[in-house]
């Protein structure tokens, strides 16, 4: 059974700071190809949060171009069926729609995502903060709208041609998928997505 990174990851409005990392008790569940994936129990929820840590070749501009190129998320986002921009407020803030393929007999999931990109004035870091907006557009027949989801990227450049990424995710997929099923496969999508992202950043 496969799940997309978008199935686990649609990003929050929280401005990510080191204190946010302290809210979780992270346990390493996958460490491969330089990509570390962690899980954490979340208070008052049956669904776990996930964190990815990695250092990849690339720079801020390359990474932001890939993240903002919503129509091509299917090239690297695990199980992404389609994504498209709904509304652009400015180059650093926009809304987009995304649909994730889920194995039969379960229904696909979709979400409207509000993206905000933050840039430090001294170029020390960038943040990408997104929040699902379930009521932004009408629900589509046969697709389950994700009701709650948060993800935050915190990115630094330890060298001129590498980016260090901390990626934190929490979501509730909606519908009748048991939490234990989601938690069982939650490391698969993020690992596969970041592996493909690493390849695109090298190009």
C-alpha positions in Angstrom: 0.0 0.0 0.0 1.4 3.4 -1.0 0.8 6.9 0.2 2.0 10.2 -1.2 4.0 12.8 0.6 1.1 15.1 -0.1 -1.1 12.6 1.6 1.1 13.1 4.7 2.2 16.6 4.0 0.4 19.8 3.4 2.0 22.7 5.0 1.2 24.9 8.0 1.1 28.6 8.5 3.4 28.4 11.5 6.6 30.2 11.1 9.1 27.5 11.9 11.6 28.2 14.6 13.8 25.9 16.7 11.2 25.9 19.5 8.7 24.1 17.2 11.1 21.1 17.0 10.9 20.6 20.7 7.1 19.8 20.6 7.8 16.3 19.4 9.7 13.2 20.6 11.3 12.1 17.4 12.3 8.5 16.7 14.3 7.6 13.7 12.4 5.2 11.4 14.4 5.3 8.2 18.0 6.4 7.3 18.9 5.8 3.7 20.7 7.7 0.9 21.4 10.6 3.3 17.7 11.0 4.0 16.6 10.6 7.6 12.9 10.1 8.4 11.6 10.4 12.0 8.2 9.7 13.6 6.6 11.2 16.7 3.5 10.7 18.7 1.2 13.8 18.7 -0.8 14.7 21.8 -4.5 14.1 21.5 -4.2 12.5 18.1 -4.0 8.9 16.8 -1.9 10.1 13.8 1.8 10.6 14.1 3.9 13.5 12.9 6.9 13.0 10.6 10.2 14.8 10.1 12.7 14.6 7.3 16.3 15.8 7.6 18.7 15.8 4.7 21.4 17.8 3.0 21.1 17.9 -0.8 23.0 19.5 -3.7 21.4 22.7 -4.9 20.6 26.2 -3.6 17.7 28.3 -2.4 16.6 29.4 -5.9 16.6 25.9 -7.4 14.6 24.5 -4.4 12.0 27.3 -4.5 11.6 27.0 -8.2 10.8 23.3 -7.8 8.4 23.9 -5.0 6.6 26.7 -6.8 6.3 24.7 -10.1 3.1 23.2 -8.9 2.1 21.6 -12.2 5.3 19.5 -12.1 4.9 18.2 -8.5 3.9 14.9 -10.1 7.5 14.5 -11.3 8.8 14.1 -7.7 5.9 14.0 -5.2 5.0 10.4 -4.4 1.7 9.3 -5.8 0.7 12.9 -6.8 -2.0 12.6 -9.5 -2.4 16.3 -10.3 -1.6 19.7 -8.9 -2.4 23.2 -10.2 -2.3 26.8 -9.0 -5.7 28.2 -8.1 -4.7 31.8 -7.2 -1.4 33.7 -6.9 -1.3 36.6 -4.4 2.4 37.4 -5.1 5.6 35.4 -5.9 5.9 34.2 -2.3 2.2 33.4 -1.6 -0.3 31.3 -3.5 -3.0 28.7 -3.3 -2.9 25.4 -5.2 -5.0 22.2 -5.6 -3.5 18.8 -5.3 -4.9 15.3 -5.6 -3.2 12.1 -4.3 -3.8 8.6 -5.7 -4.7 6.1 -3.1 -5.0 2.3 -3.8 -8.4 0.9 -4.3 -10.8 0.4 -2.6 -10.0 3.6 -0.8 -10.8 7.0 -2.3 -8.2 9.5 -3.5 -7.5 12.4 -1.3 -7.3 16.1 -2.3 -6.5 19.4 -0.6 -6.3 23.1 -1.3 -2.9 24.4 0.0 -2.1 27.9 1.1 1.7 28.5 0.6 3.8 31.2 2.2 7.5 31.5 1.5 9.6 33.4 4.0 13.2 34.7 3.3 15.6 36.0 5.9 16.9 39.4 5.1 20.5 38.2 5.7 20.0 35.1 3.6 20.7 32.8 6.5 17.6 30.6 5.9 14.3 30.3 4.1 11.0 28.9 5.2 8.1 27.4 3.2 4.9 27.2 5.3 1.7 25.8 3.9 -1.7 25.1 5.3 -4.6 23.1 4.0 -7.8 25.2 3.4 -10.5 22.5 3.1 -13.3 25.0 2.4 -11.5 27.1 -0.2 -13.2 25.4 -3.1 -16.1 22.9 -3.3 -15.3 19.2 -2.7 -15.2 16.9 -5.7 -17.3 13.8 -6.1 -15.6 10.6 -5.2 -12.6 12.3 -3.6 -12.1 12.8 0.1 -11.0 16.3 1.2 -8.1 16.3 3.7 -9.5 18.2 6.7 -6.3 19.0 8.7 -2.7 19.1 7.6 0.5 21.0 8.4 4.0 20.9 7.0 6.9 23.3 7.5 10.2 23.5 5.7 13.2 25.2 7.3 16.2 25.5 4.8 19.7 26.7 5.2 22.8 26.6 2.9 25.8 25.1 4.7 27.8 25.7 1.5 27.4 27.5 -1.8 26.0 24.4 -3.5 24.1 22.5 -0.8 20.8 23.0 1.0 20.1 21.5 4.4 16.4 20.8 4.9 14.3 20.1 8.0 10.8 19.2 6.9 8.0 18.6 9.6 4.6 17.2 8.8 1.3 16.5 10.6 -2.0 15.6 8.9 -5.3 13.9 9.4 -6.4 12.3 6.1 -10.2 12.3 6.6 -12.5 9.5 5.6 -12.3 6.0 7.2 -8.6 5.1 6.9 -7.5 3.8 10.3 -4.7 5.7 11.9 -2.6 2.5 12.3 -2.6 2.0 8.5 -1.5 5.6 7.9 1.2 5.4 10.6 2.5 2.1 9.2 3.4 3.5 5.8 4.1 7.1 6.7 7.9 6.9 6.0 7.5 5.6 2.5 6.2 8.7 0.7 8.5 11.3 2.2 11.6 9.2 1.6 10.7 8.5 -2.1 9.8 12.1 -2.7 13.0 13.5 -1.2 15.0 11.0 -3.1 13.5 12.3 -6.4 13.8 15.9 -5.2 17.5 15.3 -4.7 17.9 14.1 -8.3 16.0 17.1 -9.7 18.1 19.6 -7.7 21.3 18.1 -9.2 20.1 18.9 -12.8 
